[in-house]
């Protein structure tokens, strides 16, 4: 089958074949907005994380070529398993030279374990199928104790360097501080299940109308559900220009020296009045501390990182700033992680049946006095019984 430069032959006598437009990205998240079913991402992503894998699946890609190893065994990362379960063909470990041999936008073809351009083989790798992905995940879980010990040791070490978080005062612009004072604040981060949890907070957003802080790509998540971030904060490596322009305030997370690489991206988006906020630690933690310092009544966090695998997925070797932040903010912080599982948005079959029965009861009382309508009601009741199998 071929459609807009893309075709797939799976299980033929020639084995697996797929053709599409190569989209090259040293940082996977930079190319996700450009992907669709006609493209094949070529990435260099060691230990592919869950959030990125879900974004690739959502983009509709049929295959992923990884120059690095999708799973090194360091910790149980879920990315490869998510791709394999979704039917995405994974060609792993093709080597970094693939970026020298390919150009962005070129037509390429996958044939089993090889990458071809104009019929010539340019790279080979290992196909990670579902069975292999599951096996690697199981093997990596055996070493999770060592990863946890190393993570804990690093956390204690980093706390010595970042302990000032407990006592320092952030240099927050006065207009931002005034806007937060006395209000509830929602901090949105692109972490596990952030979309589902954010959608579940719809009633809270409509009722409380909190001050919304989008941390990097979290600002785009806010816009996806029809709201606007009041403040975009972070190092700006994953936020869209549209989200930056939509916010009332933009603060770029900078190093303690004041240097902020993300300011260039903000300027490219046409935002002229952005300022730098220098502080150690993760952007999501500084966003929470910012809200606490400015007198927020309550801080609700969505998508923040709390587990070992989540931190390692993000490339963090410790969680010192997160620990210190929660120690300082205390009960004023409410973590909304998993709220979508507590209050699922979809009604169950039992709830729908109860609603139908209640409606029929009301109708039956209304039409009881009419023999003609009663007969119609009886026929409808029989059809409902057949439909529900009761």
N, C-alpha and C positions, 0 to 999 in steps of 0.2 A: 504494500500500500504506500502511496506517496501523496503528501499534502503539504503544499507550501515549502518544499525543500526538505521534507521529512518522510522517511518511510521505515518500516520495521518488519523484519521477517524473523520470527521466533520459533524455533523448533523445525526449521526447514532442513533439507539435506546438507545445506552449507552452514548450518548452525545459526548463531545469533548474528543479525546484521541490523545496523541502524545508522541513518544518515541525518545530519542536521548542521546548523550553523554554530561554529565554535564561539563561545563567549568566555574569554580569559579573565581570571581574577585572582590576584594574589591574596586578596581579602574577599572571602565568599560573600559576605553581607553587602559588599559594594556592587556586586553584579546581580543580585537577586531581583531587583526591580526591572532588569532588562531581559529576564528569562521568560520563555513560554514553551509550548509543546514542540516548536520547531527548532529549539536551540539545545546545545549540549554544553553544559558548563565545564570548564577546565579549571580546576582549583588546586590550591596548595594548602590543604587543611588537615593538619595532623590531629588525630582524635576528634573526629567530626562530632559536634555536639547535637543535642536533641532539637534545640530551637532552630538552628540552621537547617537541619535535615527536614524539619516540618515546613520551613519556608520553601525549600527546594521542591518538596512534594506538592505544596500548594501552587507553585509556579507551573506545574504540569510537565516537568522535564521527564524524558524517558530514560535518560542515562546521565551518569556523572563520571567524569574522568578526574582522578585525584593524583597529583604528582607525589604527594606524601602518603603516609599510611593512615587510613580511616580509623584504625584502632591499633595502638601500640601495645596494649595490655597494661598500661600504667594504672588505669582505673576503668570501671565499667561504663563507658560512654555509649549512649543509646542511638547515636546518629546512624551508623551503618544498618542496624536492625530496622529502624524506621523506614529507611529507603528501600531495603530489601522486601519488607512486608508490603510496601506500596507498589511493588513491581518495577522499581527503578533499577536499571542495570548499573552496577558499580564496577568500574575498572580502576583498580587500586594500585598505588605505588609505581606509576609510570616514569617517575623521575622528573627532576626540575628542568631538564633540558627540553622538555616538551614546550616550554614557554619560549624558547629560542627558535624552535622549529615551526611554530604556529603563529598566525596572526589573527587578531580578533575579527570575527565575522567570516572567516574562511569556511567553505563547505568541507566537512570531514565525514568519514564513515568508520563506524566500529564494526569489526569482524571478529567475533569471539574475544580474544585477548589482545587484539591489535588495533591501533589507530592508524587510519589511512587517509591520505590526501592525494587526489588525482591518481588513485590506484597504487600509490607508493606507501610502503610501511614507514611510519615515522616514530612510533613508540609502542611499547608492549607493557602489559601489567598483569595483575592477577584479578580474575573475576571473583567478586565476593557475592555469592548467592545467599539465600536465606539460611541454609544450613550452616554455611561457614560463618555468617554473621552471628548466629546464635551460639556457635561453638566458641568464637572469640570472646563473646560477652561472658559466657560461663567461666572461661579461663581467667579473664581479668578480674572476676569477682573473688577468685581465690586469693588474689594479692591485695584486696581492698584494705586489710588490716595494716599492711605496711604503708599504703598511701595515706591512711588516716593518721598514723603515727607521725609521718613526715609533715602532714598538714598541721597537726596540732603543735608540733615543735616549731614550725615556721611562724604560726600565729603568735606564739609567746615571744619569739624573737622580734617580729615586726611590731609588737605592742610597745616595745622599748623605743622604737623609732617614731611611732604614731601616737604616743600617750598624750601629746598636747591636745588631741581632739577633745579630751575631757575638760580641759581648762581654757582653751583658746577661744577668742571671739572672732567670728567671721566678719569680714568687711562687706556687709550686705548693703546695696544701695538703699537709700532712705525711702524711695517711692515703692520699692518691693516690700520693705519691712512694713510700711503703712498698709499696704494692700493685704497682708497676711494677718496682721494684728487682730486677735479675737475671733478669727474665722477657723473653720475646719479646712484642712489641707489634704488633698489627694495626691500622692506621689506614684507615678506610673513608670514602670521599668519593663523592658522586654525580657522577661524571664519565663520560666515554665508556666504554661496555661494562662498567660497574662490576658489573652483575648477573651477567654471564657470567663475569667474572674471579673474582668472589667465590664463585660456585658451584663453579668449578674448584679452589678452595682448600679444599674440603671435607676431603680427607685431612689437609691441614696443620692445620686447625682441630681435628679429632678427635685428631690425634697430639700436637700441641704445646700445645693449649689456651692460646693466647696471651691477654694482656690486650687487650681490644678497645676501641678508641676510635672511636665513631661521630661524624663531623663533620657536624652538622646532619642533613640527610636521610639521610646514610649510616647513622645509627642505625636508621632504618626498614628500610634494605636488609639490615642484620644480622638484624633480627627476621624478615624475610621468608624467610630460609633456616633459621629455627628456632633461632637463637642470640640471646643477650642482650648488648647493649653494656655493658661495665663502666663506661665513662665516655662521656657525651655532652658534646661541646664545640663551640662555635661561636656565631654571633650569633642562632641559634634562629629564623631566618626560614622554615625549610622542614621542621622536624622535628615529628612528631606528638606530641600529649600522651601517648599510650600509650608511645611510645619514651622520652620524658622520665621517665615514672613507672617504667619497667622498669629503668633504669640504677641502679647502686650510687652513682655519683657524677655530678654535673652541674656543669660549669663554663661560665660565660657569657663569651664573648670580648668584652672591653670596649675602649674607646678608652684612650689613654695617660692621660687625665685621670681614668679610673676609671668614666666613664659607660658603661652597658651597656643599650641599648634592649631587648635580648632578654630581660632579666630579667623584664619584665612578662609575656611569654608563658610563662615558666617558672612564675611564680606562678599564672597562670591554669590551668596543668596540675596545680596542687596540690603542687608540689615546694617545700618550705619551706627545705631546707638547702643550696640551690645557692649557689655563690660566684662572684665575678667574677675573671677573669684578664685583666689589662690588658696589651696588647702590640700593636705595629704589625705590619702584614702580613696575609696571608690566614690564615683559620682553619686550613686544612689544613696550612699551613707551621708555624704555632704548635703544632699538635698533634704534629707530628714533633719539633720542638724540645723540647717538653714531655717526650716519651718519652726523648729522648736525654739531657736533663738529669737525669732521674730514674734513670738507670743501666740502661736497657733493654739486654738482650743483643743483640737484633736488632730492627729496625723494618721491617715489611712494609707497603707502601702500596698501596691499591687505589683506582682511580678518580681519582687526583690529576691535575692539569692540567699538561701538559708542552709541548704544541704551540702554535703561534701562533694557529690557529683556535680551539683550546680556551680560551685566555686571552681572546680577543676575544669569544667566545660568553658568557663569564662577565662581560663588561663591564670587563675589566682592560686598561689601556693600557700596562702594563709588567709585568715578572716579577721585580722586584728581590728580594722576600722569598723567592721560590722559589729563585732563584739562590744567595742568601746561605745559605739553609737547607741546601741540598745541599752547599755548600762547607763548612759547619760539621760536618754529620753524617757526611759521607764514606761510607766503605764499610759503615758500620753500617746504612745504608738500602738496602733491596731493593725496587725498584719492580715490582709484580706486574702492571702494565698489559700486556695482551695475552697473559697466561698461558693464557687459555682457548683462544687460537688455537694455542699451542704444544702443548697437550695437550687436544684435543677430547674431550668427554665421550661423544659418540656413536660407537659402533663402526661401522667401515666394512663394506660389503657383503662384501669379501674376508675380513675377520676373522670375520664371522658364518658364512660358508661354511666356513672352516677349522674353526670350532667344531663345526659340524654334522658334517663329515667325521670329525673326531676322535671325536665321540660315537658315530657309526655304526661306527667301527672297533672301539671297545670293545664295543659290543653284538654285533658280528659274531663276535668271539672268544668271547663268552659263550654264544651260541646255536649255535656251529658243530657241536656234537655232537648236536644235536636236528634231525632231518629236518623235523619239523612246524614248529618255530620258524624253521628255515632258509627254508622256503617263504614264511612270513609276511614274513620279512626281505627276501626277493627281491622281493615285491610292493611293500613299502614303498620299496625302492631304485628301482624303476621309477617310482613316483609322484613320488619326489624328483627324478628325472631330468626328468620332464615338467614339474614345477613350476619348476625352474631353467633349463629349456630346454637341457640338455646331453645 
